[in-house]
Amino acid sequence: MSILKRIDADLIQALKAHDGLKATLLRGLKSDIKYKQIDKGAELTDEEILGVLSSAVKKHKESIEQFRAGNRQDLVDKETAELNHITVYLPQPLSEDEVRELIRAAIAKCGADSPAKIGLVMKEIMPQVKGRADGSVIKNLVTAILSGPDK
């Protein structure tokens, strides 16, 4: 079953269960997907939908940080609940060891030998880890590997 069909089925189930939070969240996700679809001018693939969901996860994580800084635990709880609902549709996240392995393979493929060539490595690795690892974590690991003794 495609991701969009799963979201549709879960939306119907949330509406029947009178789960307002989940229904509102899923409607918002469907709206984000629809906007992306209109921009593209064609149906989205599951991989493109994963990109939309990853963006939503990133926004929720940023909101959680902001609300924590503002001492708004009620909003932190709400955002965390929404984040948990979104992550159900994402693939299993990669472990740090798996990410390091992929980074080393990308470095070998690109021939990168210094932190100045981080862009080449990022361009190679990001499509492989889309929706499965955070971009900022990847960037930090790439920088550490390229500048560290464990090249």
HUUR-V652264 format. One record per backbone hydrogen bond with DSSP energy under -0.5 kcal/mol. CO is the residue of the C=O (numbers start at 1). NH is the residue of the N-H. If there is no record, write none. Layout:
BEGIN
CO/NH, CO/NH
END
This chain:
BEGIN
2/6, 3/7, 4/8, 5/9, 6/10, 7/11, 8/12, 9/13, 10/14, 11/15, 12/16, 13/17, 14/19, 15/18, 18/20, 19/23, 20/24, 21/25, 22/26, 23/27, 24/28, 25/29, 26/30, 27/31, 28/32, 29/33, 30/34, 31/35, 32/36, 33/37, 34/38, 35/39, 36/40, 37/41, 37/42, 45/49, 46/50, 47/51, 48/52, 49/53, 50/54, 51/55, 52/56, 53/57, 54/58, 55/59, 56/60, 57/61, 58/62, 59/63, 60/64, 61/65, 62/66, 63/67, 64/68, 65/69, 66/70, 67/72, 68/71, 71/73, 72/76, 73/77, 74/78, 75/79, 76/80, 77/81, 78/82, 79/83, 80/84, 81/85, 82/86, 83/87, 84/88, 86/89, 87/90, 95/99, 96/100, 97/101, 98/102, 99/103, 100/104, 101/105, 102/106, 103/107, 104/108, 105/109, 106/110, 107/111, 107/112, 114/117, 115/118, 117/120, 117/121, 118/122, 119/123, 120/124, 121/125, 122/126, 125/128, 125/129, 126/129, 126/130, 129/132, 129/133, 132/94, 134/138, 135/139, 136/140, 137/141, 138/142, 139/143, 140/144, 141/145, 142/146, 143/147, 144/148, 148/151
END
